């Protein structure tokens, strides 16, 4: 594999790359490689996925409990409406 060093990256671009890296849950190197692949349309792994895999199983137990508590009201029946 080849290595590449890039100098003088504008702050705005560096910050955007960092945000994308966090969004993808990937290293900065892997993120830059993936973005270059997409831009150059060569063997992008993103083309082979539906985009939902990164969401599967990402909730913590606490987040799940918070979600369940937030939607609990939708599980309640209004007995007067069903008489």
Order of alpha helices (4+ residues) and beta strands (2+ residues): alpha-alpha-alpha
